[in-house]
Amino acid sequence: MNDEENLEEYCKTIFADYPDVVKVNTLKEMLPKIGKNKIYKLLQEKEILSKRIGRDYYIPKISIIKYLTKK
């Protein structure tokens, strides 16, 4: 395994207790160093892929992991 694959596996492990799809408040728990305004900016700019339904964003956990492990 390369470093990127190891990091992805590590992220899957630390986020194992979270559901496969989360909302913004849960994403804030997962990434506590990032403020809500920055989270909304990342979602709107599609840095973290999500689906917006009404006023809520639904974020697949794999999108968060991919964001954290990309170079």
Secondary structure, DSSP 8 states (H G I E B T S, - for coil): --HHHHHHHHHHHHTTTS-SEE-HHHHHHHSTTS-HHHHHHHHHTTSS--EEETTEEEEEHHHHHHHHH--
